[in-house]
Amino acid sequence: MTSFFLLAQAAQPELGWLSSKLLGVTLGSAEWVLWLLVTLSIVSIAVMLERAVYFSRHRLPNSEALAVRLARGEFDAVAGEVKNQKGMEAAVIREALASAPQGPDTVEQVIASTVARERPQYERGLSILGTLGNNAPFIGLFGTVLGIIKAFNDLGAMNAKGGAMQQTVMAGISEALVATAVGLAVAIPAVVAFNIFNRQLKTLTSRTTALGHALVGAMKARKPGAAGGN
């Protein structure tokens, strides 16, 4: 067995210049990958908390009731109720009611433009969660590859055999796999949060659209000249 390893080492061709340079770079410590993943994890958690607070503060808790009141034509009462409210729903109601004297066609355009203006405020930061969810596992895999390269290089540079050789390889690989585990630990919560916030945004947009439809429907049901409110 010893002679076989000696022959294998003797038959191994010498590395080229580029391969030697790249190997020298990859043989450095892969701990920086773990620090990078820890930093990305902190950023991900910060974005999750900020988005959770933003979504909770920028929504109308009683939008269903307001839609019913709009359908009944209680425009002035609804306008007073959303006067100091934040979020897409409140902005759509305020601006749509302000343009109500110009007719339902104008109101529909105002609703569409307001939704298009407000939606990016809810999407802010979601791209970070989506990017981390997609790429953190690859960053962790990169750290694992670097660790395995270093483990096998250390193995080739040492005079060990039997149990000592196996222990060296297993210890190096187990340390390298930590990067993959950390990468998955960063990616999974980011993906879950990204999906939750996207779902909340779709629900919010649907509720906003329902409010707009209720307002436009009430305006069209009214007689000409009575669109200004009760």
N, C-alpha and C positions, 0 to 999 in steps of 0.2 A: 504493500500500500504506500509506504514512504517513497519507494522508487517511482511509483506512478505519479505522485505529486511533483517529484523533482523533474521528471520528464515533461510533465505538463507545463511547469514553470519555465523550463528551458526552451520548450517549443513555442511559448507565447511571444508573438512579435512585439517589437518595441513600438510604443505609441508614437503617433505623428505629432507634429508641433501643435496643430489646432486641438487635437484630442487631449494633449497634455495640458494645454492652457485651460480648456473647459473643465477637465478633471480637477485641476487645481482650484478653480472657482467653486465647483460643487462640493469639494471636500471640506469647505468651511462649515462652521456650526449652523445647524438648521433651527436654532432656537429663535432666531429673528422672525421666522415664520409664525411661531407660537405667539410671540409678542404682537405681531401684526394681527393675528386672529383675535387676540384678547382686545386689542384696540377697536377692531371692527365690531366685536360683540358689544362693547360699551356704546359705540355709535348707534348700533341697532337698537339697543334698549332705550337710549335717549330718544330716538325717533319714534319708537312705539309709544312711550309715555307722552311725548308732545302731541302726537296725532290723537291719542285717546282723549286727552284733555280738550283738544281743539274740536273734535267731533261732538263731545258731550256738551260743549258750550255754544256750539253754532248749529243748533237745531231747535225746532218748535215742538214741544212735548204734546201740544194739542192740535196738531195739523189736521187731523180727521174732523174734529169739531169745527175748525175754521173753514174747512172745505164745505161743510154743510151750511154754515152761515153765509158763505159767499154764494152758494147756489140759491139761497133764499133772497139774495140781494141786499144783505146787511153790510154794505160796503163801508159806511162810516164807522160802524162799531168795530169791524175787523181792522180797519186802518188804525184806529186808536189802540187796539190790542197789540199790534206788531210794531208800534212806533219805535220802541226802544229795544226791540229784539235783534239778535245777531243771526247771521247765517243766510244760506241760499233761499230758503223758503220765505223768510221775512223780507229779504231784498226784492224777491219776485213780486210779492203782494204789494209792497209799497210802490214800486215803480209801475206796476201794472195799473193800480188804482189811480196813480197820478196821471197816467195817460188815458184813462177811461173816457174822458170827454171826446177824444179823437176817434173813438169807434173801436169795435172788437178786432178788426184787422190789424190796426196799429198795436193794440194790446198784445196780440199774439206775437208780433215781431219783437216787442219789448220783452216779453217773457223769454223768448228764445235767446235774445242777446244777453239778458241778465244771467240766465243759466250758464251760457258759454263763458261769461266773465267770472262768475263765482266758482265754477267747478275746479279750475286750476288751484284755487286756494285749498281745496280738500285733497287734491292729488299731490300737493307739495310733500316731499319726503318719501312718498311711496315708491318712487323709482330706486331709492337707496335700499329699501327692504327687498325689492325685487332683484336688484343686482347682487346683494349679499346672498339671498337665497339661492341664486343660480350659480354663483362663483365661489362662495366660501368652501364648498367641498373640494373644488379643484385646487384652491390655495393649500388646503390641508393635505391633499394628495401630493402636491409639489414638495411640501415639507417632508412627507413620508419617503418620497423618492430620494431626496437629498440624504435623509438619514440612512436609507438602505445602501446607497452608494458608499457612504462613509463607513458603514459597518463592514461591508465586504472589502473595502480598501484596507481597513485596519486588520482584517482577518488575513489578507494576503501579505501584510507587512510583518506579521508576528510568526514566531516559530512555535506553533501549538498544534496539538493533534488530539484525537479522541474526544473525551468529555470537555476539555478546555476549549477546543475549537467550536464544539456545538454550543457551549455556554456563551462564547463570544458572539456567535451569529445570532442566537436567540435574544440575547440582551440588546444587541443593536437594533434588531428588527422591532422588538417590542417598544423600544423608545421611539423609533421612527413612526410607528402606527399611532402614537399619541396625537400627532398632527392631524391625521385623518379624522380621528374621533373629535378633536376640538373643532375642526372645520364643519363637521356634521352638526355639532352642538350649536354653532353659530347660525348655520343655514336653516335648520328646521324651525326654530321660533320665528325667524324672519319671514319664511314662506307662510307660516300660519297667520302671522300678523298682517302680511300683505293681502292674503285672501279675505281676512275678516274686514279690513278697512275698505277693500274694493267692494265687498258685499254691502257694507253700510252706505257707501257712496251711491251705489245703484239704487238702494232703497230710498235714500234721501232724494235722489233725482226723480224717482217715480212719484214720491209724495209731492214734490214741487210741481211736477207736471199735472198731477191731479188737482192741485190748488188752482193752477192756471186754467185748466179746463172748466173747473167750476165757475170761475170768474167770467170767462168768455161766454160760457153757456148762459149764465144769468143775464149778461149784457145783451146777448142776441134774443133772449126771450122777452126783454123789455120793449116797450114802445119807443120809437125814435124820440130823442130829446130827454129821455129819463135815465140816461146812463150815468149821471153824476153821482148817484147815491141817495140813500134815504135820509 
